[in-house]
Amino acid sequence: PGTAWLIALGMGAAGDSLLALRLPFVLAGLATALLVRALLLRVSGPVAADRGGVLALLLPIGQAVGVLAIPDVVLTLCFVAGAYGIAQARDE
């Protein structure tokens, strides 16, 4: 049901178009890449963070999750958010 809710959210915000259907998933894909960068910045440093953020966008799954309206987009975002939360808890 989460995918349908995201599609409904996009359609409600941007109208009835293909862009509106994919917009929440594109934003989730972008958020995933930014969160990968933030995680690596916390764990490794700025050079690794920049490389990791770019590589997150270049991987096939990184490209697919931003374009296709599939549940893997949100699952990938939640997985990276969980890893960030673990890294944050470890540092405290």
N, C-alpha and C positions, 0 to 999 in steps of 0.2 A: 504493500500500500504506500510505502514511502516514495517510490518512483512516481506513482500517480499523483501524490500530493505535490511533489516538486513540479510536475508538468502542469497541474492546475494552478499552482502559484505563478509559474512563468506566463501561462495564458492569461491569468487575471491581471498581471502587472503590465504585460506588453501586447496584449491582444491575441488574435488568432492567426499566428504565423509560425513558420518553421523556426525562426529565430527565437520566438517566445517559448517554443517547446524546448529548445536546447539551452536557453540562457541560464537556468539554474545549474545545469550540468557543466557548462563552460566555466561558470563562476566557481563551482566546487573544484574543478580541475585546476584552476588558477590558485585557489586557496590551498590546494594540496601542494603545489610547487612552492608557494611562499612558506608554508609550514615546514616543508622539507628543508628549505633554506634556514629557517629559524632554528630548527632542531640541530642542524649541522653547525650553525653559528654557536650554539650553546655548547655543543660537544667537542667540535674540532677546531673551529676558527674561521676567519673570513674567506680565505682562499677555498677551503673545502666547501664552505657554505655556498659560495657563488657557483662552483662547479656542480655541486649537488642539485641546486635549484634549476640550473640549465639542463642537466641530465634528466631531471624529473619531467621536464617538458619534452625532451627528445626521445625518451623511451616510447616504444609502441603503445604500451598501456597508458602512458601519460597523454599521448595524443588521442587515443580512443576514448578515454574517460571524459575528455573535454568536448568531444564532438557528438558522441552517441548518447542517447537517453537510456542509459542502462544503470542498474543498481550498483555496479562496480565503482561508479564515481564516488558515491557517498561512502561506500565501504572503504575505499582507499583513503579518503579524507579522514574517516574515523580511525583507521589503523595508524596513520601518521600522527593524528592528534593524540592517540593513546601512547605512542612512542615518545612524543614530546612531553606528555604528562609524566611518564616514567622518568625521563631525563631530568625534568624539573624536580620531581620528588627526590631523586637521587642526590641532587645538588643541595637540597635543604637539610 
